[in-house]
């Protein structure tokens, strides 16, 4: 695809604009300064979540760690604020908190636009595209040919490859693309590639219609089908997308986790991500869970297409995740002006043994703690009615982190309400009798842009001895809820006409607030990257 003048100008804009990076008029162009100023002040722009400088963004892609940098590529339409011809946007970070924007990495070409995929560092130079001393960073992605699709063909999605020898700054497409052709299936996409030590080869996890297919390769260039999984497993309310396969340890044993995003068919309608826990022998995946059991990574409506970073050093040892913070029910219509969408905060994934089986837990990464600017210690007390936390503890920021320890064994319902002077609010609640966690955004502000946006979203959560721990991260347009150390997670976005600066704890019956913490957070804009 020919690059237009507008695209070149946008690349220049990306070079000038940085997120989480100091810019002075001496060090940056006036255009770059204008971009940063707008990002700091424009309504609904998240203050500690990743967003594109401008225009449309969806799925995180190609997440890989290399030479001290976390790379984030993402689905990007530089020509508008709604979904369009896909490119790979690009940003890097040293801590997953402060980000530096880089030029667009991958542009459409004669094979099609650039859909989702993954990236790896070919440390053993199996592809021959780099050297042992300077291994290639290799991106494997889906080509989507609109020309073939419009012609009525079913094979319009294929898998392509590109590589970089300068830590992702410039990219070259593989001359013999595509590396995996389509056998005639309409949905054939989103390759997640990783090196499998036991099999001694690369394994590609690919979303195909309503199931997953695994492919193997010795060199990233030639792929052979290994197996299939999932045609009759778990949720099938929509197309399967954006898979990820990785190992995690529990009690000294290695298990494999398979993430699969689904649209529609989520637990609260629209987009969501399910997961499977089982074994993978380098060829076949076998789930430990009953085939009709569905396990959800996040019960909120706004965590989709998330995958994990590749090549995180063994010395770190974490499995690090990031998701797209929106939902296809309304992603194109949300009321933002110059950009669309944000990512979730980065999260660490772990396995925990529960009475019902092994489950995947999610918690915010520890690096986010550097955003804390003030701490309030919430003393133990009983609440029957309303406790104004903002008044009692001077919590008047729209950027907050709350770590609440609650005992609801003597109560019926507890709500954490974030509100503004206009009466708009969002509730994070727990129903003791219903045994469910919920987010209610039916009075959260702007909602008329899509009738599927308002709603009360629920998640099952059974407590032990009435103990409820709520870890909340609140930005100007989102809340992420990690209940009981990440056993149950919910993510929702919202759009108040005025920022929420009041926090209340509302209890029906008696809730015992035990020693807890609240933190005001700082914006990532104009902080060192």
C-alpha positions as CSV (number, residue, x, y, z in Angstrom):
1,X,0.0,0.0,0.0
2,X,1.4,3.4,-1.0
3,X,2.2,5.6,2.0
4,X,0.4,8.8,1.7
5,X,1.7,12.2,2.8
6,X,-0.7,12.1,5.7
7,X,0.8,8.9,7.0
8,X,4.3,10.4,6.8
9,X,3.1,13.4,8.7
10,X,1.6,11.1,11.4
11,X,4.9,9.3,11.7
12,X,6.6,12.6,12.3
13,X,4.0,13.4,14.9
14,X,4.8,10.1,16.7
15,X,8.5,10.9,16.7
16,X,7.8,14.3,18.2
17,X,5.2,13.3,20.8
18,X,6.2,11.2,23.8
19,X,4.2,9.8,26.7
20,X,5.9,9.7,30.1
21,X,8.8,11.7,28.8
22,X,9.9,15.3,29.5
23,X,9.7,17.6,26.5
24,X,11.0,21.1,26.4
25,X,10.5,23.6,23.6
26,X,14.2,23.4,23.0
27,X,14.1,19.6,22.7
28,X,10.9,19.1,20.8
29,X,9.0,20.7,18.0
30,X,6.0,22.9,18.6
31,X,3.9,20.2,17.2
32,X,5.2,17.7,19.7
33,X,4.5,20.1,22.6
34,X,1.0,20.6,21.4
35,X,0.4,16.8,21.3
36,X,1.7,16.4,24.8
37,X,-0.4,19.3,26.1
38,X,-3.5,18.0,24.5
39,X,-2.9,14.5,25.9
40,X,-2.6,15.9,29.5
41,X,-5.7,18.0,29.4
42,X,-8.2,16.6,26.9
43,X,-11.4,15.2,28.4
44,X,-11.4,11.5,29.2
45,X,-7.7,11.0,28.4
46,X,-6.4,8.4,30.8
47,X,-3.6,9.6,33.0
48,X,-1.8,6.4,33.8
49,X,-2.9,4.0,31.1
50,X,-1.3,3.6,27.7
51,X,-3.1,5.5,24.9
52,X,-2.1,6.3,21.3
53,X,-1.0,9.9,20.6
54,X,-4.0,10.2,18.3
55,X,-6.4,8.2,16.2
56,X,-7.6,4.6,16.6
57,X,-6.1,1.7,18.6
58,X,-7.2,-1.8,19.4
59,X,-5.5,-5.1,20.2
60,X,-2.0,-5.1,21.8
61,X,0.4,-6.9,19.4
62,X,4.0,-8.1,19.3
63,X,4.7,-7.6,22.9
64,X,8.3,-8.6,23.5
65,X,11.1,-7.6,25.9
66,X,14.5,-6.9,24.4
67,X,17.6,-5.0,25.5
68,X,16.0,-3.4,28.5
69,X,12.8,-2.3,26.8
70,X,9.2,-3.6,26.8
71,X,7.9,-3.3,23.3
72,X,4.2,-2.7,22.7
73,X,2.9,-2.9,19.2
74,X,-0.8,-2.4,18.6
75,X,-3.6,-2.4,16.0
76,X,-3.7,1.2,14.7
77,X,-5.6,3.2,12.1
78,X,-3.6,6.4,11.6
79,X,-6.3,7.8,9.3
80,X,-9.2,8.0,11.7
81,X,-10.7,7.5,15.2
82,X,-12.7,4.4,14.1
83,X,-11.5,1.0,13.0
84,X,-9.9,1.1,9.5
85,X,-6.9,-0.2,7.5
86,X,-4.7,-1.8,10.2
87,X,-1.1,-0.9,10.8
88,X,1.1,-1.7,13.8
89,X,1.7,1.3,16.1
90,X,4.7,1.0,18.3
91,X,5.9,2.2,21.8
92,X,8.6,1.2,24.2
93,X,9.0,1.4,28.0
94,X,11.6,0.5,30.6
95,X,9.0,-0.1,33.3
96,X,5.6,-0.7,31.6
97,X,4.4,2.6,33.2
98,X,6.0,5.4,31.2
99,X,6.0,5.0,27.5
100,X,7.9,6.5,24.5
101,X,6.0,6.5,21.2
102,X,7.9,5.4,18.1
103,X,7.0,5.6,14.4
104,X,4.5,3.2,12.9
105,X,6.3,-0.2,12.6
106,X,4.3,-2.1,10.0
107,X,2.3,-0.7,7.1
108,X,-0.1,-2.5,4.8
109,X,1.3,-3.8,1.5
110,X,0.3,-5.8,-1.6
111,X,-0.6,-8.8,0.7
112,X,-3.0,-6.8,2.8
113,X,-3.4,-4.8,6.0
114,X,-1.6,-5.8,9.2
115,X,-3.8,-7.6,11.7
116,X,-2.8,-8.9,15.1
117,X,0.2,-11.1,15.8
118,X,3.2,-11.5,18.0
119,X,7.0,-10.9,18.1
120,X,9.9,-12.9,19.4
121,X,13.7,-12.5,19.6
122,X,15.3,-15.2,17.5
123,X,18.2,-15.6,20.0
124,X,19.6,-18.8,18.2
125,X,19.2,-17.3,14.8
126,X,17.1,-20.2,13.6
127,X,15.7,-18.0,10.8
128,X,19.0,-16.8,9.5
129,X,17.7,-13.3,9.5
130,X,20.2,-12.0,12.0
131,X,23.3,-13.3,13.7
132,X,24.2,-14.9,17.0
133,X,25.7,-11.5,18.0
134,X,22.7,-9.5,16.8
135,X,19.6,-11.7,16.7
136,X,16.6,-10.5,14.8
137,X,13.4,-9.4,16.4
138,X,10.8,-11.2,14.3
139,X,7.1,-10.3,14.0
140,X,4.6,-12.8,12.9
141,X,1.2,-11.3,12.0
142,X,-2.0,-11.8,10.0
143,X,-2.3,-10.2,6.6
144,X,-5.9,-9.3,5.7
145,X,-6.5,-8.9,2.0
146,X,-9.6,-6.7,1.5
147,X,-9.2,-7.3,-2.3
148,X,-9.6,-11.1,-1.9
149,X,-12.4,-10.7,0.7
150,X,-14.4,-8.4,-1.7
151,X,-13.9,-10.9,-4.4
152,X,-15.8,-13.5,-2.4
153,X,-12.7,-15.6,-1.5
154,X,-12.4,-17.3,1.9
155,X,-8.6,-17.3,2.0
156,X,-8.1,-13.6,2.5
157,X,-6.2,-14.0,5.8
158,X,-2.6,-15.4,5.8
159,X,0.3,-15.2,8.1
160,X,3.2,-12.9,7.3
161,X,6.6,-12.1,8.8
162,X,8.8,-9.0,9.2
163,X,12.1,-8.6,11.1
164,X,14.2,-5.9,12.7
165,X,17.9,-5.8,13.4
166,X,17.9,-2.5,15.4
167,X,15.7,-3.3,18.4
168,X,12.4,-2.7,16.5
169,X,13.2,0.7,15.2
170,X,13.0,-0.2,11.5
171,X,11.4,-3.3,9.9
172,X,11.8,-5.3,6.7
173,X,9.1,-7.6,5.4
174,X,10.1,-11.1,4.6
175,X,10.5,-11.4,0.8
176,X,8.6,-14.7,0.6
177,X,5.5,-13.7,2.5
178,X,3.1,-15.2,3.4
179,X,4.9,-17.8,5.6
180,X,1.6,-19.6,6.3
181,X,-1.1,-19.7,3.6
182,X,-4.8,-20.0,4.2
183,X,-6.5,-23.4,3.4
184,X,-9.8,-21.6,2.7
185,X,-11.0,-20.5,6.1
186,X,-12.5,-17.1,6.6
187,X,-11.2,-16.6,10.2
188,X,-7.6,-17.7,10.2
189,X,-5.6,-15.2,12.3
190,X,-3.8,-13.7,15.3
191,X,-0.6,-15.9,15.5
192,X,1.1,-16.1,18.9
193,X,4.6,-17.6,18.5
194,X,6.9,-18.9,21.2
195,X,9.9,-21.3,21.4
196,X,9.1,-24.7,23.0
197,X,12.1,-26.2,24.7
198,X,10.7,-29.7,24.9
199,X,9.8,-29.9,21.2
200,X,12.9,-28.0,20.2
201,X,10.9,-25.8,17.8
202,X,8.8,-22.7,17.4
203,X,5.1,-23.2,18.1
204,X,2.4,-21.0,16.6
205,X,-1.0,-20.7,18.4
206,X,-3.5,-19.6,15.8
207,X,-7.2,-18.7,16.1
208,X,-9.3,-20.5,13.4
209,X,-13.0,-19.9,13.3
210,X,-14.3,-21.5,16.6
211,X,-11.1,-23.3,17.7
212,X,-7.3,-23.1,18.1
213,X,-4.8,-24.7,15.8
214,X,-1.1,-25.3,16.6
215,X,1.7,-25.1,14.1
216,X,5.4,-26.0,14.4
217,X,8.5,-24.6,12.7
218,X,12.3,-24.9,13.0
219,X,13.0,-21.6,11.4
220,X,9.9,-19.3,11.6
221,X,9.6,-19.4,7.8
222,X,8.0,-22.8,7.2
223,X,5.1,-24.1,9.3
224,X,3.5,-27.5,9.7
225,X,0.2,-28.1,11.4
226,X,0.5,-30.0,14.7
227,X,-3.0,-30.3,16.2
228,X,-6.3,-28.6,17.1
229,X,-8.1,-27.8,20.3
230,X,-11.4,-26.4,21.4
231,X,-14.2,-27.1,18.9
232,X,-16.5,-28.3,21.7
233,X,-14.8,-26.6,24.7
234,X,-16.1,-23.8,26.9
235,X,-17.6,-20.6,25.4
236,X,-18.6,-20.4,21.7
237,X,-20.8,-17.3,21.5
238,X,-18.7,-15.8,18.8
239,X,-15.4,-16.0,16.9
240,X,-12.3,-17.1,18.7
241,X,-9.4,-14.6,18.5
242,X,-6.0,-13.5,19.9
243,X,-4.8,-16.7,21.6
244,X,-1.8,-17.0,23.8
245,X,-0.1,-20.2,25.2
246,X,2.4,-20.1,28.0
247,X,3.6,-22.2,31.0
248,X,3.2,-21.3,34.6
249,X,4.3,-23.2,37.7
250,X,2.2,-24.2,40.7
251,X,3.4,-26.2,43.7
252,X,6.5,-27.1,41.8
253,X,4.6,-28.4,38.7
254,X,4.4,-26.9,35.3
255,X,1.0,-26.3,33.8
256,X,0.1,-24.6,30.5
257,X,-2.4,-21.7,30.2
258,X,-4.2,-21.0,27.0
259,X,-5.9,-17.6,26.6
260,X,-8.6,-17.2,24.0
261,X,-10.5,-14.0,23.3
262,X,-14.2,-14.3,22.2
263,X,-16.4,-11.8,20.4
264,X,-19.3,-11.8,21.1
265,X,-20.2,-14.1,24.0
266,X,-18.6,-12.6,27.0
267,X,-20.1,-13.0,30.5
268,X,-21.5,-9.5,30.4
269,X,-22.1,-9.3,26.7
270,X,-19.7,-8.5,23.9
271,X,-16.0,-9.1,24.0
272,X,-14.1,-11.1,26.7
273,X,-11.2,-13.5,27.2
274,X,-11.6,-17.0,28.5
275,X,-8.7,-19.3,29.6
276,X,-7.9,-23.0,29.8
277,X,-5.4,-24.7,32.2
278,X,-3.9,-28.0,31.2
279,X,-0.9,-29.7,29.6
280,X,1.0,-29.1,26.3
281,X,3.5,-31.7,25.1
282,X,4.9,-29.5,22.2
283,X,2.1,-30.8,19.9
284,X,-1.2,-31.2,21.7
285,X,-3.0,-29.2,24.3
286,X,-5.2,-31.0,26.8
287,X,-7.4,-29.0,29.2
288,X,-7.8,-30.1,32.8
289,X,-11.2,-28.5,33.0
290,X,-14.5,-30.1,32.0
291,X,-15.2,-29.2,28.4
292,X,-18.3,-27.1,29.1
293,X,-16.7,-25.1,32.0
294,X,-15.8,-21.6,31.0
295,X,-13.2,-19.7,33.0
296,X,-13.0,-15.9,32.4
297,X,-9.8,-13.9,32.8
298,X,-11.9,-10.7,33.5
299,X,-15.6,-10.4,34.1
300,X,-15.8,-6.7,33.2
301,X,-16.8,-5.5,29.7
302,X,-13.5,-3.8,28.9
303,X,-10.5,-6.2,28.8
304,X,-10.1,-7.9,25.5
305,X,-7.5,-9.4,23.1
306,X,-4.9,-9.4,25.9
307,X,-1.7,-11.3,25.5
308,X,1.6,-11.7,27.4
309,X,5.1,-10.3,26.9
310,X,7.7,-12.7,25.3
311,X,11.3,-12.9,26.3
312,X,10.9,-11.6,29.8
313,X,14.2,-12.5,31.5
314,X,14.2,-15.7,33.6
315,X,15.7,-13.6,36.4
316,X,12.4,-11.6,36.5
317,X,10.3,-14.8,36.3
318,X,6.9,-13.1,35.9
319,X,4.2,-13.7,33.2
320,X,3.2,-10.2,32.2
321,X,-0.1,-9.4,30.5
322,X,-1.8,-6.4,28.9
323,X,-5.2,-6.1,27.3
324,X,-7.2,-3.7,25.2
325,X,-9.5,-1.7,27.4
326,X,-12.7,-1.6,25.3
327,X,-15.4,-3.7,23.9
328,X,-16.6,-4.2,20.2
329,X,-20.1,-3.4,21.3
330,X,-19.3,0.3,21.4
331,X,-15.5,0.8,20.7
332,X,-16.1,2.8,17.6
333,X,-18.6,5.2,19.3
334,X,-17.0,6.1,22.7
335,X,-17.0,9.9,23.2
336,X,-13.3,10.7,22.8
337,X,-12.3,13.3,20.3
338,X,-8.8,12.8,19.0
339,X,-8.0,9.2,19.9
340,X,-9.9,6.0,20.7
341,X,-9.1,3.4,23.3
342,X,-6.6,2.7,26.0
343,X,-4.8,-0.4,27.3
344,X,-5.3,-1.9,30.8
345,X,-2.6,-1.6,33.3
346,X,0.0,-4.3,33.0
347,X,-0.8,-7.3,35.1
348,X,1.1,-10.3,36.5
349,X,-0.6,-13.7,36.0
350,X,-0.2,-16.5,38.5
351,X,-1.8,-19.9,39.2
352,X,-3.5,-20.6,42.5
353,X,-5.0,-23.8,43.8
354,X,-8.6,-23.3,44.9
355,X,-11.2,-25.8,46.2
356,X,-12.8,-25.8,42.7
357,X,-9.5,-26.4,41.0
358,X,-6.5,-24.4,39.7
359,X,-7.4,-20.9,38.7
360,X,-5.6,-18.0,37.0
361,X,-5.1,-14.9,39.2
362,X,-4.3,-11.4,38.0
363,X,-2.7,-8.5,39.9
364,X,-1.3,-5.1,38.9
365,X,2.5,-5.1,38.3
366,X,4.6,-3.7,41.2
367,X,6.0,-1.0,38.9
368,X,2.7,0.9,39.2
369,X,3.6,1.7,42.8
370,X,5.9,4.4,41.6
371,X,2.8,6.4,40.7
372,X,1.8,6.8,44.4
373,X,2.2,10.4,45.6
374,X,0.2,10.3,48.9
375,X,-0.9,7.6,51.3
376,X,-3.9,7.6,53.6
377,X,-4.2,4.9,56.3
378,X,-7.9,4.0,56.7
379,X,-8.4,2.9,60.4
380,X,-10.5,0.0,61.4
381,X,-14.2,0.9,62.0
382,X,-17.7,-0.3,61.5
383,X,-19.8,1.2,58.7
384,X,-23.6,1.0,58.6
385,X,-24.8,3.6,56.1
386,X,-22.4,6.0,54.3
387,X,-18.7,6.8,55.2
388,X,-17.4,9.7,53.2
389,X,-13.8,8.6,52.5
390,X,-12.9,11.8,50.6
391,X,-13.9,14.0,53.6
392,X,-12.4,11.8,56.2
393,X,-9.1,11.0,54.5
394,X,-8.8,13.9,52.0
395,X,-9.2,11.6,49.0
396,X,-10.1,14.2,46.4
397,X,-8.1,13.0,43.4
398,X,-9.6,11.5,40.3
399,X,-6.5,9.2,40.2
400,X,-6.7,6.7,43.0
401,X,-5.6,3.3,44.2
402,X,-7.6,1.8,47.0
403,X,-6.5,-1.4,48.9
404,X,-9.5,-2.2,51.1
405,X,-9.9,-5.0,53.6
406,X,-13.5,-5.6,54.4
407,X,-15.5,-8.0,56.5
408,X,-19.1,-8.2,55.2
409,X,-20.2,-11.2,57.2
410,X,-22.7,-9.0,59.1
411,X,-23.9,-7.1,56.0
412,X,-26.1,-7.4,53.0
413,X,-24.3,-5.2,50.5
414,X,-21.3,-2.9,50.3
415,X,-20.6,-0.3,47.6
416,X,-17.6,1.9,46.8
417,X,-19.0,4.9,45.0
418,X,-17.0,7.3,43.0
419,X,-18.9,10.5,42.1
420,X,-18.8,14.1,41.0
421,X,-20.7,17.3,41.8
422,X,-23.2,16.6,39.0
423,X,-24.5,13.4,40.7
424,X,-22.8,11.1,38.2
425,X,-21.2,8.1,39.7
426,X,-19.9,4.6,39.2
427,X,-20.4,1.9,41.9
428,X,-18.2,-1.1,42.7
429,X,-20.2,-3.3,44.9
430,X,-20.6,-6.8,46.5
431,X,-23.9,-8.5,47.2
432,X,-23.5,-10.8,50.1
433,X,-26.8,-12.6,49.4
434,X,-26.1,-12.8,45.7
435,X,-22.5,-13.8,46.2
436,X,-21.5,-11.5,43.3
437,X,-19.1,-8.7,42.7
438,X,-20.4,-5.9,40.4
439,X,-19.7,-2.7,38.6
440,X,-22.7,-0.4,38.0
441,X,-22.1,2.3,35.4
442,X,-25.8,3.1,34.7
443,X,-25.3,6.7,36.1
444,X,-21.7,7.2,35.2
445,X,-22.1,10.1,32.8
446,X,-22.1,10.0,29.0
447,X,-23.9,6.9,27.8
448,X,-26.1,8.0,24.9
449,X,-23.5,7.2,22.3
450,X,-24.5,3.5,22.3
451,X,-27.5,1.7,23.9
452,X,-25.3,-1.3,24.8
453,X,-23.0,0.8,27.0
454,X,-25.0,1.4,30.2
455,X,-25.3,-1.6,32.5
456,X,-24.6,-3.4,35.8
457,X,-22.0,-6.0,35.2
458,X,-21.6,-8.9,37.6
459,X,-19.1,-11.6,38.5
460,X,-19.6,-14.6,40.8
461,X,-17.5,-14.4,44.0
462,X,-17.8,-16.6,47.0
463,X,-16.1,-15.3,50.1
464,X,-14.5,-17.2,53.0
465,X,-15.7,-16.0,56.4
466,X,-17.0,-12.8,54.8
467,X,-13.6,-11.5,54.0
468,X,-13.5,-9.2,50.9
469,X,-10.3,-7.5,49.7
470,X,-10.8,-5.0,47.0
471,X,-7.8,-3.6,45.2
472,X,-9.0,-0.8,42.9
473,X,-7.2,1.3,40.3
474,X,-9.2,4.4,39.2
475,X,-8.3,6.6,36.3
476,X,-10.3,9.4,34.9
477,X,-12.2,7.1,32.6
478,X,-11.8,3.5,33.9
479,X,-11.8,1.3,37.0
480,X,-9.9,-2.0,37.4
481,X,-11.1,-4.2,40.3
482,X,-8.9,-7.0,41.7
483,X,-10.9,-8.9,44.3
484,X,-9.4,-11.2,46.8
485,X,-5.8,-11.0,45.5
486,X,-6.9,-11.2,41.9
487,X,-9.2,-14.3,42.1
488,X,-12.0,-12.3,40.4
489,X,-11.2,-9.3,38.2
490,X,-13.4,-6.7,36.5
491,X,-12.5,-3.8,34.2
492,X,-15.0,-1.2,33.0
493,X,-14.6,2.2,31.3
494,X,-16.9,5.2,31.8
495,X,-17.1,8.8,30.6
496,X,-18.3,11.3,33.3
497,X,-18.9,14.9,32.2
498,X,-16.8,16.0,35.2
499,X,-14.1,13.9,36.8
500,X,-15.0,11.8,39.9
501,X,-13.3,13.3,42.9
502,X,-15.5,12.0,45.7
503,X,-15.3,8.5,47.3
504,X,-17.8,6.9,49.6
505,X,-18.2,3.5,51.3
506,X,-21.9,2.6,51.5
507,X,-23.0,-0.3,53.6
508,X,-26.4,-2.0,53.9
509,X,-26.1,-3.8,57.2
510,X,-22.7,-3.7,58.9
511,X,-19.4,-3.7,57.1
512,X,-16.3,-3.9,59.1
513,X,-13.6,-1.8,57.4
514,X,-10.3,-3.2,58.6
515,X,-6.9,-1.5,58.3
516,X,-6.7,-0.4,54.7
517,X,-4.7,2.0,52.4
518,X,-5.6,4.6,49.9
519,X,-3.1,6.3,47.5
520,X,-3.4,9.3,45.3
521,X,-1.6,8.7,42.0
522,X,0.3,11.0,39.6
523,X,-0.1,11.2,35.9
524,X,2.5,9.6,33.6
525,X,2.5,12.6,31.3
526,X,5.8,14.5,31.3
527,X,7.5,12.0,33.7
528,X,10.8,10.5,32.7
529,X,10.4,7.4,30.5
